Amino acid sequence: MKLTILGCYSATPRTDTNPTAQVLDINNHLFLIDCGEGTQVELRRNKIKFARIKHIFISHLHGDHFFGLVGLISTFRLLTRETELHIYGPKGLKDIITLQMKLAESWTNYPLIFHELTSKESALIFEDDKVEVHTIPLDHRIYTNGFLFKEKSGERKLDMNAVLNADIDVAYYRKLKQGFDVENKEGIIISNQEVTKAPNKPKSYAFCSDTAYSEAIIPIIKDVDLLYHESTFLEKHEKLAAPTKHSTAKQAASIAKQAGVGTLLLGHYSTRYDNLKDFKLEAETIFESVELARDGKVITF
């Protein structure tokens, strides 16, 4: 997986910082996660091909998470896009976007498909033969979801020395990769375990945008390789976190520790802070493996 941070600050865009948007490259999919103002400019700056984006996931309907969406949809139209675009987001998002297109008389020339979300329980919203995407219900001022991206287990790997020694016909290699026992050229049944190796461990990424501290998400995100969790405030401003339904860096670290994640990625910083290192230092008092999101940062895992 490769994650590109296009924007990781809260509230308003500035000359040197952008509101939330990320791109996750996973098994030949390029998923856009949230689409704050200026996202399409950052896509260009990071040399990400627009045509590869076929699925967009919007966490909630606060402007710093979706105000860039209608512009991106319009640009796709101007670029004469023909492939489908699927958008997953809260109920109401379709009305917002289609009203703008209706009043501007600028309907897309490509299929625009909305998948509106209303469930307050974790739900499977996308699946193919390699990837699953589930919602992560969050605790914010309005209906909000995070998203869990999970690879499916791949095929087993051939141990070619063992396969050749067992005298197995090449016609059965596919069956071996699928986990079946097969006959060799002498008609002897060869156990799959003897001639194959386990596939690579599937990787996973959890995106938790705006949310108050919520232990309810821990079972959903347990053991993920990388967790992005908002950290709008430092502990000294915790009194601001509760009424606005946001989290501190220390609270995000507590969630990461309880969920046993591989690495915690902090973001959605309030622009009141000049030194982001304070977020990392605070989180590391609870959880060891902490990274700071920064606009343009690329994480491969």
C-alpha positions as CSV (number, residue, x, y, z in Angstrom):
1,M,0.0,0.0,0.0
2,K,1.1,3.6,-0.6
3,L,-0.6,6.5,1.1
4,T,-0.2,10.1,-0.2
5,I,-1.2,12.9,2.1
6,L,-2.7,15.8,0.0
7,G,-3.9,17.8,3.0
8,C,-4.0,17.2,6.7
9,Y,-5.1,20.4,8.5
10,S,-8.4,21.3,10.0
11,A,-10.8,24.1,9.0
12,T,-9.5,26.4,6.3
13,P,-6.9,26.2,3.6
14,R,-3.8,28.4,3.8
15,T,-1.0,29.2,1.5
16,D,1.1,26.4,2.8
17,T,-1.4,23.9,4.2
18,N,-4.5,22.1,2.9
19,P,-7.6,20.6,4.5
20,T,-8.1,16.8,4.5
21,A,-7.5,14.7,1.5
22,Q,-5.5,11.5,0.9
23,V,-4.9,9.0,-1.8
24,L,-4.5,5.3,-1.1
25,D,-2.8,3.1,-3.7
26,I,-3.8,-0.5,-3.0
27,N,-3.9,-3.5,-5.4
28,N,-4.3,-1.4,-8.5
29,H,-6.9,0.8,-7.0
30,L,-6.4,4.5,-6.4
31,F,-8.9,5.5,-3.7
32,L,-9.4,9.2,-2.9
33,I,-10.3,9.7,0.8
34,D,-12.0,13.0,1.6
35,C,-11.7,15.9,-0.8
36,G,-11.1,19.3,0.9
37,E,-10.8,22.5,-1.0
38,G,-7.7,22.5,-3.3
39,T,-7.6,18.7,-3.7
40,Q,-7.3,18.7,-7.4
41,V,-4.3,21.1,-7.3
42,E,-2.6,18.8,-4.9
43,L,-3.3,15.8,-7.1
44,R,-1.5,17.6,-9.9
45,R,1.4,18.7,-7.6
46,N,1.8,15.0,-6.5
47,K,1.6,13.8,-10.1
48,I,-1.4,11.5,-9.4
49,K,-3.3,10.6,-12.6
50,F,-6.9,11.7,-12.4
51,A,-8.1,8.9,-14.7
52,R,-7.0,6.3,-12.1
53,I,-9.4,7.6,-9.5
54,K,-12.7,5.7,-9.7
55,H,-13.8,5.6,-6.1
56,I,-14.0,8.6,-3.7
57,F,-14.8,8.2,0.0
58,I,-16.2,11.2,1.9
59,S,-16.2,11.0,5.7
60,H,-18.8,13.7,6.5
61,L,-20.3,16.9,5.3
62,H,-18.2,19.5,7.0
63,G,-16.6,21.7,4.3
64,D,-13.0,21.0,5.0
65,H,-13.6,17.4,4.0
66,F,-15.6,17.8,0.8
67,F,-15.6,21.4,-0.6
68,G,-13.1,20.3,-3.3
69,L,-15.4,17.5,-4.6
70,V,-17.7,19.5,-7.0
71,G,-14.6,21.1,-8.6
72,L,-13.0,17.8,-9.1
73,I,-16.1,16.3,-10.6
74,S,-16.3,19.3,-13.0
75,T,-12.7,18.9,-14.0
76,F,-13.2,15.3,-14.8
77,R,-16.0,16.5,-17.1
78,L,-13.8,19.0,-18.8
79,L,-11.2,16.3,-19.3
80,T,-13.8,14.3,-21.2
81,R,-13.8,11.5,-18.7
82,E,-15.9,8.4,-19.8
83,T,-15.3,5.9,-17.0
84,E,-17.6,5.6,-14.0
85,L,-17.0,7.6,-10.8
86,H,-18.3,6.1,-7.5
87,I,-18.7,8.4,-4.5
88,Y,-19.4,7.0,-1.0
89,G,-20.6,9.5,1.6
90,P,-23.3,10.5,3.9
91,K,-26.9,10.9,2.8
92,G,-27.3,14.4,1.4
93,L,-24.1,14.5,-0.5
94,K,-25.8,13.6,-3.7
95,D,-28.3,16.4,-3.3
96,I,-25.6,18.9,-2.7
97,I,-23.6,17.9,-5.8
98,T,-26.5,17.4,-8.2
99,L,-28.1,20.8,-7.2
100,Q,-24.8,22.6,-8.2
101,M,-24.7,20.7,-11.5
102,K,-28.4,21.4,-12.2
103,L,-28.2,25.1,-11.6
104,A,-25.0,25.4,-13.6
105,E,-26.5,23.1,-16.4
106,S,-23.2,21.2,-16.3
107,W,-24.1,17.5,-16.0
108,T,-21.3,15.0,-16.3
109,N,-20.6,13.2,-19.5
110,Y,-19.6,10.1,-17.5
111,P,-21.6,7.9,-15.1
112,L,-21.6,9.5,-11.6
113,I,-22.8,7.0,-9.1
114,F,-23.5,7.9,-5.4
115,H,-23.5,5.4,-2.6
116,E,-25.2,7.3,0.3
117,L,-24.4,6.0,3.8
118,T,-26.8,6.1,6.7
119,S,-25.8,3.1,8.9
120,K,-24.5,3.7,12.4
121,E,-22.9,0.3,12.4
122,S,-19.8,-0.7,10.5
123,A,-20.8,-1.8,7.0
124,L,-19.0,-3.3,4.0
125,I,-19.4,-0.7,1.2
126,F,-16.9,-1.9,-1.4
127,E,-15.5,-5.3,-2.4
128,D,-13.8,-7.0,-5.2
129,D,-11.5,-10.0,-5.4
130,K,-8.6,-8.2,-3.7
131,V,-9.9,-5.4,-1.5
132,E,-12.6,-4.7,1.0
133,V,-13.7,-1.3,2.4
134,H,-15.7,-1.0,5.6
135,T,-17.1,2.1,7.3
136,I,-15.9,3.0,10.8
137,P,-18.7,4.9,12.7
138,L,-17.2,7.9,14.4
139,D,-18.4,10.3,17.1
140,H,-18.6,13.8,15.7
141,R,-21.1,16.6,15.6
142,I,-22.7,15.3,12.5
143,Y,-23.0,11.8,10.9
144,T,-19.4,10.8,10.2
145,N,-17.6,7.6,9.1
146,G,-14.0,6.6,8.9
147,F,-13.0,3.9,6.4
148,L,-11.1,0.6,6.8
149,F,-9.3,-0.6,3.8
150,K,-8.3,-4.3,3.9
151,E,-6.4,-6.5,1.4
152,K,-7.8,-10.0,1.0
153,S,-5.5,-13.0,1.5
154,G,-3.6,-13.7,-1.7
155,E,-2.8,-17.0,-3.3
156,R,-0.2,-19.4,-1.8
157,K,3.3,-19.2,-3.2
158,L,5.0,-22.1,-5.0
159,D,8.1,-23.5,-3.5
160,M,9.6,-24.3,-6.9
161,N,12.3,-26.6,-5.6
162,A,9.8,-28.7,-3.8
163,V,7.3,-28.6,-6.7
164,L,10.0,-29.8,-9.1
165,N,11.2,-32.5,-6.7
166,A,7.6,-33.7,-6.3
167,D,7.4,-34.1,-10.1
168,I,4.1,-32.1,-10.4
169,D,2.9,-31.1,-13.9
170,V,2.8,-27.4,-14.6
171,A,-1.0,-27.8,-15.4
172,Y,-1.5,-28.1,-11.6
173,Y,0.4,-25.0,-10.5
174,R,-2.8,-22.9,-10.4
175,K,-4.5,-25.4,-8.2
176,L,-1.5,-25.4,-5.8
177,K,-1.7,-21.6,-5.6
178,Q,-5.3,-21.9,-4.7
179,G,-4.5,-24.3,-1.8
180,F,-5.5,-27.7,-3.2
181,D,-3.6,-31.0,-2.9
182,V,-2.7,-32.4,-6.4
183,E,-1.5,-35.6,-8.1
184,N,2.0,-35.7,-9.4
185,K,3.0,-37.4,-12.7
186,E,3.1,-40.8,-10.9
187,G,-0.4,-40.4,-9.6
188,I,0.7,-39.8,-6.0
189,I,-1.3,-37.1,-4.0
190,I,1.0,-34.3,-2.9
191,S,0.0,-32.2,0.1
192,N,-0.3,-28.6,-0.7
193,Q,1.6,-27.7,2.5
194,E,4.7,-29.6,1.3
195,V,5.2,-27.6,-1.9
196,T,3.8,-24.1,-1.2
197,K,4.4,-21.3,1.2
198,A,1.8,-19.0,2.9
199,P,0.9,-15.8,1.1
200,N,2.1,-12.4,2.4
201,K,0.1,-11.2,5.3
202,P,-2.8,-8.9,4.0
203,K,-2.3,-5.3,4.9
204,S,-4.8,-2.8,6.2
205,Y,-5.3,0.9,6.6
206,A,-7.8,2.7,8.9
207,F,-8.8,6.3,8.2
208,C,-10.4,8.0,11.2
209,S,-11.3,11.6,10.4
210,D,-13.1,14.0,12.8
211,T,-14.1,12.2,16.0
212,A,-14.2,12.5,19.7
213,Y,-12.3,9.9,21.7
214,S,-14.3,6.7,21.1
215,E,-13.2,3.2,22.3
216,A,-16.2,1.8,20.2
217,I,-13.9,1.8,17.1
218,I,-11.2,-0.4,18.7
219,P,-12.7,-3.7,17.6
220,I,-13.1,-2.5,14.0
221,I,-9.5,-1.2,13.6
222,K,-7.8,-3.8,15.7
223,D,-4.3,-4.8,14.5
224,V,-4.4,-2.6,11.4
225,D,-0.9,-1.8,9.9
226,L,-1.5,1.9,9.7
227,L,-4.0,4.0,11.6
228,Y,-4.7,7.7,10.7
229,H,-6.4,9.3,13.6
230,E,-7.3,12.9,13.9
231,S,-5.4,14.9,16.5
232,T,-6.9,18.4,16.3
233,F,-5.6,19.5,19.7
234,L,-2.8,19.0,22.2
235,E,-3.6,17.9,25.7
236,K,-3.4,21.5,27.0
237,H,-6.5,22.3,24.9
238,E,-8.4,19.1,25.8
239,K,-11.3,21.3,27.1
240,L,-11.8,22.4,23.4
241,A,-11.9,18.8,22.2
242,A,-15.0,17.6,24.0
243,P,-17.5,20.3,22.8
244,T,-16.2,20.2,19.2
245,K,-16.1,16.4,19.1
246,H,-12.4,16.2,18.3
247,S,-9.4,14.4,19.8
248,T,-6.1,15.2,21.2
249,A,-2.8,13.6,20.2
250,K,-2.7,11.7,23.5
251,Q,-6.2,10.4,23.0
252,A,-5.4,9.2,19.5
253,A,-2.3,7.4,20.9
254,S,-4.5,5.7,23.5
255,I,-6.8,4.4,20.7
256,A,-3.8,3.1,18.8
257,K,-2.3,1.3,21.8
258,Q,-5.6,-0.4,22.7
259,A,-6.2,-1.5,19.1
260,G,-2.6,-2.8,18.8
261,V,-2.0,-1.1,15.5
262,G,1.3,-1.1,13.7
263,T,1.8,2.7,13.3
264,L,-0.2,5.7,14.3
265,L,-0.4,8.6,11.8
266,L,-1.6,11.9,13.3
267,G,-3.3,14.7,11.4
268,H,-6.1,17.2,11.2
269,Y,-4.1,19.7,13.2
270,S,-5.6,22.9,14.4
271,T,-3.9,25.9,12.7
272,R,-3.3,27.4,16.2
273,Y,-0.2,25.3,16.5
274,D,3.1,26.2,14.9
275,N,5.2,23.2,16.0
276,L,3.8,19.9,14.9
277,K,6.6,18.0,16.8
278,D,4.6,18.6,20.0
279,F,1.9,16.3,18.6
280,K,4.4,13.5,18.1
281,L,6.1,14.0,21.5
282,E,2.7,13.9,23.3
283,A,1.5,10.8,21.5
284,E,4.8,9.0,22.1
285,T,4.2,9.1,25.9
286,I,1.4,6.6,25.2
287,F,2.3,4.8,22.0
288,E,5.7,4.2,20.5
289,S,5.3,4.1,16.7
290,V,4.0,7.6,15.7
291,E,4.2,9.5,12.5
292,L,3.1,13.0,11.6
293,A,1.0,13.6,8.5
294,R,2.3,16.4,6.3
295,D,1.0,17.7,3.0
296,G,2.8,15.8,0.3
297,K,4.1,13.1,2.6
298,V,4.1,9.5,1.1
299,I,4.0,6.5,3.3
300,T,4.6,3.0,1.8
301,F,3.8,0.0,4.0
